[in-house]
Amino acid sequence: MKYKNIAVLTFQSSNNYGALLQCYALSTTLEELGFNVQIFNLKKEHIKDIEDLPFLSRNKRVFKKSINNAIFESAFDNFRKKYLKSKFTKEIGTKDGLKEFSDSFDAVVVGSDQVWRGAYTKKLQSSFFFDFISDKTKKISYAASFGLDYFEGFKNNESEINTLINKFNAISVREAEGVKICKETFNVEAIHVLDPAFSFVKRKVSKNN
């Protein structure tokens, strides 16, 4: 196999069912295909907590997070330890820490989840388009989502993101709106695919029937 070592960049630290399931599904599927898989272990403060629902008031969001953490945090941590910990890179505490992995892998994959939504990736938005990965490494998105029907950028960074996304070798997105954003905003072709959590379950059910 030409590209043996693959790393996945996604939301792995949030106490959110969807985030952990898609991370597990994508990384496990890649392993079943014969790849050596690692997951970039970004510290939680570098991305927005995706359980912070923006349509709730701040007080309600803080209350909801506190309740979720008190009740479910140990369950999420146990899941990570059992199914994901062996795949994690060392903990990455700064944006510069990502640069240490510039030439470490044959290919890198970003997705799924709302990994291309600026409000969630904050100052690391360009990193979720692999600004820290060398040009010799294959860059792929799988079921990446913009989270909206438009590109949510910051400080007029659309030009930078355009340069980065045009270096991708293959692009797939989770929603039809994402295909449109890729074409109309960045002039790149993308395909519409199923979220890995659903495709993983579908494959397992078909295998057992």
N, C-alpha and C positions, 0 to 999 in steps of 0.2 A: 504494500500500500504506500503510495507516494507521500501522502500527508498523514503522518501517524500521530503527532502530538497536537492536540487541540485545546484551546482555553475558551471558556464561556464567560462573558461579561453580562451580568444580569442583576436583578434585585434578589440577593440571597440572605439579607440580614433582617428584613422586615418581618414582624410577627403577623403575617397575612397568609391565609390559606392558599390563595391563588398564586402568590409570589413563590412560595416554597414548592408547590406542586409543579408549576411550570419549570422551575429550576431543576427539580428532580427528574421530571419527564424528559427534558431535553438532554441533560447530561447522561442519563441512563441509556437513552436511545443511541446517542453517539458511541457510548461504550459497547452496546450490543452490535453496533456496526463495525467494531474492531479498533476503535481509536483509543488512545490514551487521553483521558480527559481531566482537566483541572478547571476549577472555578475561581475567578478573581475574588479574593476575600476582602472586599472593601468594608471598612468600618462603617457602622450604621449612620453616623453623623454626616457622611458625605452625600447621602441621598435623602430626599424627603420621605417621611414615613407614609407609605401609600395607604395606610389605614386612616390617615388624617383627611377625612372627607371634607372638601372645601365648602359644601353647601350647609354644613353645620356651623354654629357659632363657635368662637374660639373656646369658650368655657365648656361647651358640650364636647368638643373634640378632645380637650385635655381630660375630661371626665371619662369619655369612651376609651381613650388610650390607657388610662390608669386601670380601668376595670379589665380591659383585655389583657394587659400585662399581668395583673394580679391573678387572673384566672387561668390564662392560657400560655404564659411565657415559658413555663417549664416544659409544656407539651411541645412547643415549637423548638425549644432548645434540644429536647430529646430526639426529635425528628432529625434535626441537623446532625447531631452526634452519630445517629444510627445510619443515616443514608447519605450524608453530604460531607461530613468532616474529612474523610479520607481523600476527598477530591479537592479540598480547599488549598490554595496557595498560602503562603505565609500572610499574616494580616497586613493589609495595606492601609497605612494611616494618613498618607498625604498624597496629593496629586502627583508629586515628583516620584513617589513610591511606585507608581504605575510604570514609569519609564525604565525601571529595572528589568521589565519583562519585554522590552522592545523587540528582542531577537530570540525569545525563548521558545517560540512555538512555530510549527509549520503552518498553522491556520488558527484564526480566532473567530468566534461567533458571538454576536450580540443579539439578545432576545431571550424569551419573548417579552411580554409585559410592556408597560408604557416607558420603555427604555429611551425613547426618543422624544419624550415630553420634557420640555425645559423646566417646568415647575417641580418636577420630581428629581431631575439630575443636577439641578442648580449649577454650581460652578464647574461641575464635571461634565457639562453637556457635550463639549467637544471630545472628551475622552470616550463617551459612549458612541462616538463615530471613529474611534481608534486613532486619535491624534498622537498617541504614544507608541504606536506599533510601526515598525519599519516597513518600508515599501516592498521588501522581499517576502513578507508574510501574507498569505492569503487572508482576505477579509470578507466575512459573510454575515448577513443578517438573517435570522430565522424568526418569522412572525413578530418582528419588531412593531411597536405601536407608537404613533405620535400622540395618542390619547385624545385628540381633537380632530376637527376636519380642516385644520390649518397647521402650519409649522409654528410652534411656540419658541421663538428664539430670544436671545438677550443681547443687548448692546450692539445691535446691527451685525450679529455674527453669521448672518445667512450666507455671506460670501465664503467664510471659513468652512462652514458645514458643507456647502456646495462642493468645495475642493475635496474635502474628506470623503464624502459619500460617493463621489465619482471615482474614487480609488478602490471601491468595493468590487470584488470579483463576482458576487452574486447577492441579490437583494430580494428578500421576501418580507411581506408585511402581514399583519393580522387582520386589517380591515380594508375594505374597498377604498375608503377615503385615503388610506395610506398610499395606495397605488397612484391615486390622483395627485397627492402631494409630491410624491417622488417625480412624477412626470412634469407637472406644471411648475413646481418650485425649483427643482434641482435638475430637471431634464435627464433623469435616469429611469430605466425600466425596472419595475418591480412586479413580482407575482403575489397573488393573494393566497395565503395558506391558512390551514387550521392551526389553532394554538396547540403547542406540543402536549399539553395536559390532556386535551381531548383526543388528539391523534394517538397518543400513547395508550389511553384506555380502549379506544376503538381497535387498535392492533392486538391488544391483549385479549379482548373479548372474542375477536375473530379467530385468534390462535386456539382458544379453548373450546370453540364450538365445532 
